């Protein structure tokens, strides 16, 4: 009875996955890790490009930060003395106030770099979350194999 019920699922479910085997899942993880490394390099390039476009003195600048969870961000940081240079979102009240003090050309430049930073952060986050989910999936499939042996 169960074999007739699972037939449509056997045919449909694989069409929603980017792989068909556990080895394919591992290849997908490797691909995503490679892409995230490329994105991290783009983040660093973007921060360097910003420093070349907007001359000193700068109140805020782009910086790349990696946290323990392996998440990497490119974000705006205020200039300041060690420990007193917080992060800033350009769409926050402080960010809007900062932008209003800038010329229109400089505002447009900050907005362009901000959009690139947002896009890069999203691209990295999507891949990192997929990697984490795939590793969890593979742990569960390994346990399932242990139960059937």
N, C-alpha and C positions, 0 to 999 in steps of 0.2 A: 504494500500500500504506500509506503513512504517513497519508494522509487518513482511512482507515477506523479507524486506531488512535487518532487524536487526537479523534475525535468525542465519546466520553464525557468526555474531559478538558475539551474546550471547553464542555461543558454543566455539568459539576460544579464545576470550579475557581472560576469567578466567584461561585458561591453562598457561598464561604468568604471573600470579600473585601468590605470595606465600600464599594467603588467599582467601576465598570466601565470607566472610561477614565483616562488620565493626568490629564486635567483634573479628574476626580473625586478622584484622589489628591491633587492640589494643594488642592482644596477641603477635603478631609479634614485636611490639614496646617494650613490656616488655622483650621479649627474647633478642632483640638486646641490650637493656639497661643492662641486666644481663651480656651479653657477653662483653660489653664495660667495665663494672666494673672488670671483670676477666682480661681483657687486661690491664687495668690500674694497677692492682696488679702485672701482669707479667712485666710491665714496671719498676715498683719499684723494683721488684726482680732482674731484669736485671741490673739496676743501682747499686744495692747493690753487686751483683756478680762481676761486673766490679771492684768495689773498693777492693774486696777481691783478685782479680787476678792480678791487676796492682797496685803495691805498691807505696807509696809516695816516692819521690815527683812526682806528675803528672802534666803535663802542661795542659791537658784537662781531663775531666771526663764526664760521662753520668749523666744527670739530667732529672727529669720528671717535666714538666710544664703544668699547666692547664690555659687556657685563658678564657675570658668572654664568648666566643661562645660555651663553653663546650668542645672545642677541647683539647685533651691531647696529648702532644708530649713527646717523649724521645729523647733528643738531646745532642750533645757534647757542653760543655761549657768550656771556658778557665778559668784557675785559675786567680784570681786577686782580687783587692780591690773592695768592694761593688760599683756596678755601672760601673765598668771597666772590667767586665768579660763577653765579648760577646760570642755569639754562633759561632760554627764552623761547616762547612760541610767538611767531609773528602775528598770529591771529588772536593773541591774548590782548588785554587792555594795555599792558606795558609794551608789547610788540607794536600795537597800532600807534601808540604815542611815539615810539621810536621812529616809525616810518613817517609819521606826519612831520617830524623835524628834518626830514631829508628832502632833497630836490626830487622832482618827478623822475628824472633819469635814474637817480640812485635808488629810488623806491622801486622802479621797474626792475632794476638789476637784482635787488634783494628778493623781490617776488619770483623772478625767474629761478634764482638759486634755491629759494624755498620750495618751489614746485619740484625741482630736481631732487632735493633732499627728501621730500615726502614720497615721491615715486620710488626712490632707491630704498627707503625704509620699508615701504610696503612690499616691494619685490623681495627683499631679504626676509622679512617676516613670514610671508607666504611660504617660501621655500623651507625656512627653519621649522615652521609648524608642520609642514608635510613630512619632513624628515623625522620629527619626533613621533608623529602619528604612525608612520611606516615602521619605525623601530618597535613601537608598542604592538602593532599588528604582528610583526615577526616574532616577538616574544610569546604572544598568545598562540600563534601557529606552532611554535616549537613545543609549548606545553601540551598542545593538542596531540602532537606526534608522540610525546612521551606517554600520554595516557593510552594510546592505541598500541603501544609496543608491549 
